[in-house]
């Protein structure tokens, strides 16, 4: 009976920590997607100075989140997002909206893919 209780406690701890990690990743996803939407709108409205400022803030925010996420998320996915995030301020600065919007679209896809790949679904487990 003692082993059963220990096993239940360990399983509960694993499920709890998984839930916390998934919640944190969901928060990061929602925040990044909202900022990317705002950036897209600014560039479409030709507000390049504000978009440049926000893209730099977004890059620094992502850099902070990456340091936290790197503990439990595949590094290649994070590196891909980081390299694309680093390009955003320069694409806005030099007013290249087509390339900028393309990068934003790719970043959005990668963030959603990263989030979906961490969900506890059968296709991710098998």
C-alpha positions as CSV (number, residue, x, y, z in Angstrom):
1,X,0.0,0.0,0.0
2,X,2.9,2.3,0.8
3,X,4.3,1.9,-2.8
4,X,0.9,2.6,-4.3
5,X,0.7,5.9,-2.4
6,X,4.2,6.9,-3.4
7,X,3.4,6.0,-7.1
8,X,0.2,8.1,-6.9
9,X,2.1,11.1,-5.4
10,X,4.8,10.9,-8.1
11,X,2.1,10.7,-10.9
12,X,0.3,13.6,-9.4
13,X,3.5,15.6,-9.3
14,X,4.3,14.8,-12.9
15,X,0.8,15.7,-14.1
16,X,0.9,18.9,-12.0
17,X,4.2,20.0,-13.4
18,X,3.1,19.2,-17.0
19,X,0.1,21.3,-16.5
20,X,2.1,24.3,-15.2
21,X,4.5,24.0,-18.1
22,X,1.6,23.8,-20.7
23,X,-0.1,26.7,-19.1
24,X,3.1,28.8,-19.3
25,X,3.6,27.9,-22.9
26,X,0.0,28.8,-23.7
27,X,0.5,32.2,-22.0
28,X,3.6,32.8,-24.1
29,X,1.8,31.7,-27.3
30,X,-1.1,34.0,-26.7
31,X,1.1,37.0,-25.8
32,X,3.4,36.5,-28.8
33,X,0.5,36.1,-31.3
34,X,-1.3,39.2,-29.9
35,X,1.9,41.2,-30.3
36,X,2.5,39.8,-33.9
37,X,-1.1,40.8,-34.8
38,X,-0.5,44.3,-33.5
39,X,2.8,44.6,-35.4
40,X,1.1,43.4,-38.6
41,X,-1.6,46.1,-38.2
42,X,1.0,48.8,-37.6
43,X,3.0,47.8,-40.7
44,X,-0.2,47.7,-42.8
45,X,-1.0,51.2,-41.5
46,X,2.5,52.3,-42.4
47,X,3.3,53.2,-38.7
48,X,6.9,52.1,-39.2
49,X,8.4,54.0,-36.2
50,X,6.0,52.5,-33.7
51,X,6.3,49.1,-35.4
52,X,10.1,49.2,-35.1
53,X,9.8,50.0,-31.4
54,X,7.3,47.2,-30.8
55,X,9.3,44.7,-32.8
56,X,12.4,45.4,-30.7
57,X,10.4,45.0,-27.5
58,X,8.9,41.8,-28.9
59,X,12.4,40.4,-29.7
60,X,13.6,41.2,-26.1
61,X,10.5,39.7,-24.6
62,X,11.0,36.5,-26.7
63,X,14.6,36.3,-25.7
64,X,13.5,36.3,-22.0
65,X,10.9,33.7,-22.7
66,X,13.3,31.5,-24.7
67,X,15.6,31.3,-21.7
68,X,12.7,29.9,-19.7
69,X,11.3,27.6,-22.4
70,X,14.6,26.1,-23.3
71,X,14.4,23.9,-20.3
72,X,11.6,21.8,-21.7
73,X,11.1,22.6,-25.4
74,X,13.1,21.5,-28.4
75,X,16.0,23.8,-29.0
76,X,15.8,23.7,-32.8
77,X,12.2,25.1,-32.7
78,X,13.2,27.9,-30.3
79,X,16.3,28.8,-32.4
80,X,14.2,29.0,-35.6
81,X,11.8,31.4,-33.9
82,X,14.6,33.5,-32.4
83,X,16.5,33.9,-35.7
84,X,13.3,35.1,-37.4
85,X,12.4,37.4,-34.5
86,X,15.8,39.0,-34.7
87,X,15.1,40.0,-38.3
88,X,11.9,41.9,-37.6
89,X,13.3,45.2,-36.3
90,X,15.5,45.6,-39.3
91,X,12.8,44.7,-41.8
92,X,10.6,47.4,-40.3
93,X,13.4,49.9,-40.0
94,X,14.2,49.6,-43.7
95,X,10.5,49.6,-44.6
96,X,10.2,46.2,-46.3
97,X,6.6,45.4,-45.5
98,X,6.3,42.3,-47.8
99,X,9.3,40.6,-46.3
100,X,8.2,41.7,-42.8
101,X,4.7,40.3,-43.2
102,X,6.2,37.0,-44.5
103,X,8.5,36.7,-41.5
104,X,5.6,37.5,-39.1
105,X,3.5,34.8,-40.8
106,X,6.3,32.2,-40.4
107,X,6.9,33.2,-36.8
108,X,3.2,32.8,-36.1
109,X,3.2,29.3,-37.7
110,X,6.3,28.2,-35.7
111,X,4.9,29.4,-32.4
112,X,1.5,27.7,-33.0
113,X,3.4,24.5,-34.1
114,X,5.6,24.6,-31.0
115,X,2.5,24.9,-28.8
116,X,0.6,22.2,-30.6
117,X,3.6,19.8,-30.4
118,X,3.7,20.2,-26.6
119,X,0.0,19.4,-26.1
120,X,-0.7,16.0,-24.6
121,X,-2.3,14.5,-27.7
122,X,-2.0,10.9,-29.0
123,X,-0.2,12.1,-32.2
124,X,2.4,13.8,-30.0
125,X,2.8,10.9,-27.7
126,X,3.2,8.1,-30.3
